[in-house]
Amino acid sequence: MKILIVEDDLPLSDVLAFTLRRAGFDTLVVHDGLAGIATWEKESPDLLVLDLNLPKLDGLGVCRHIRAHDKTPIIILSVRGSDEAIVTGLEQGADDYIVKPFSPGQLVARIRAVLRRAGGAATPGTLTVAGLTLDRARNEVQRPNELPIRLTPLETKLLETLLINAGQVLTSEGLITAVWGSDGGDKTMLKQLVYRLRAKLETGGAAAIETIPGVGYSLRQG
């Protein structure tokens, strides 16, 4: 699956591209609205991650242009979090709207959800990070030269988010959204899920789930 990122904040665009590539997506990056349209026309990406505040042509202009010609899924990123801004973005044709700041894991989860609704193959087969290979389709994780470990679907979602963001601290709220979506899950359910996944992983492995008091969790490497 090919994702086009249209974002004029260079450090943020680098983080987004790194996150999506680790999640298994082919990723293109441009930094202004006109380049976004030109790249969309040339490359035919499966989804756009689109900032609103862009030079040359703003994100709403890009969204309107694409919607006049095609149904390519679009996720808007913006610091504008008012109801009016979100409604405007969705009415202009966006499929989802994410308010900055956000966790990388949340973005990956939202991309996959939008691609599923659009009928795309949202989940690449395997993800290998920190000495662990996660097979999303089979709900299994494996270390080199060891037997696969069976996971539940929720454990798979949690581990996928942690692997994508290995070494980073993820908030409990961001993990809840990545695993259950915006309408389900709570900190107690997350704590129980982490406990079960940790028990399966920490049997002599190289990666461990670390609790960050008052914040959330992180997958420690090595």
C-alpha positions, 0 to 999 in steps of 0.5 A, spaced: 500 500 500 502 506 498 501 512 502 502 520 500 504 525 506 503 532 504 506 536 510 510 542 510 513 541 517 519 537 515 521 534 522 514 531 523 513 529 515 520 525 517 517 522 523 510 520 519 514 517 513 519 513 518 513 510 522 509 508 516 515 505 513 516 501 519 508 499 519 510 496 512 507 502 507 510 505 501 511 512 503 511 518 499 512 525 502 511 532 499 511 539 502 506 543 499 499 543 496 501 543 488 506 538 489 501 534 493 496 534 487 502 533 482 504 527 486 497 524 487 496 524 479 503 521 478 503 516 483 496 514 484 497 513 492 492 508 496 491 514 501 493 521 503 495 524 509 494 531 508 496 537 513 491 543 512 496 549 513 500 548 506 504 553 502 501 554 495 495 551 496 492 549 502 489 542 504 482 543 503 484 546 496 487 539 495 482 535 498 477 539 493 481 537 487 482 530 489 474 529 490 472 532 484 476 527 480 477 521 484 475 517 491 482 516 494 481 516 501 484 522 505 486 523 512 486 530 514 491 532 520 491 539 523 492 543 529 485 546 528 480 542 533 474 545 533 467 542 531 467 547 525 474 545 523 472 538 523 466 538 520 468 543 514 474 538 513 469 532 512 464 536 508 470 537 503 471 530 502 476 527 508 475 520 510 478 522 517 480 528 521 486 527 526 487 533 531 495 534 532 498 532 537 497 525 536 501 518 537 504 515 531 500 509 533 494 512 532 495 514 525 497 507 523 491 505 526 486 510 523 490 509 516 488 502 516 481 503 519 480 508 513 483 503 508 478 497 510 472 502 509 475 503 502 476 496 501 483 496 501 488 491 503 490 495 510 495 490 513 501 488 510 503 481 512 508 481 517 512 486 521 519 485 524 522 490 530 526 489 536 527 481 535 520 480 534 516 478 528 509 479 528 504 476 523 498 480 523 494 475 519 495 469 523 495 473 530 502 470 532 509 473 534 515 469 533 523 470 535 528 467 531 529 460 532 523 459 536 516 457 536 510 462 534 507 465 540 499 465 539 496 472 540 489 474 541 486 479 536 487 485 541 494 483 543 496 483 536 493 490 535 497 492 542 503 489 540 503 492 533 502 499 536 508 498 540 513 495 535 511 500 530 513 505 536 519 501 539 523 505 544 518 511 544 513 512 550 506 511 548 500 514 552 495 510 555 490 514 551 493 513 545 494 506 546 487 505 547 485 508 541 489 504 537 487 498 540 479 499 541 478 505 537 475 512 539 469 509 542 471 503 546 476 501 551 479 504 558 485 504 562 483 498 566 482 494 560 489 496 557 492 494 563 489 487 563 491 487 556 498 489 557 499 484 563 497 478 558 501 480 553 507 481 557 506 474 560 507 471 553 513 476 551 517 476 557 519 468 557 526 470 556 525 474 550 529 481 548 523 485 548 519 487 554 513 492 555 515 497 560 510 501 564 511 509 564 508 511 571 503 516 570 504 516 562 503 509 559 507 504 556 514 503 552 517 497 548 524 496 550 529 494 545 535 489 548 
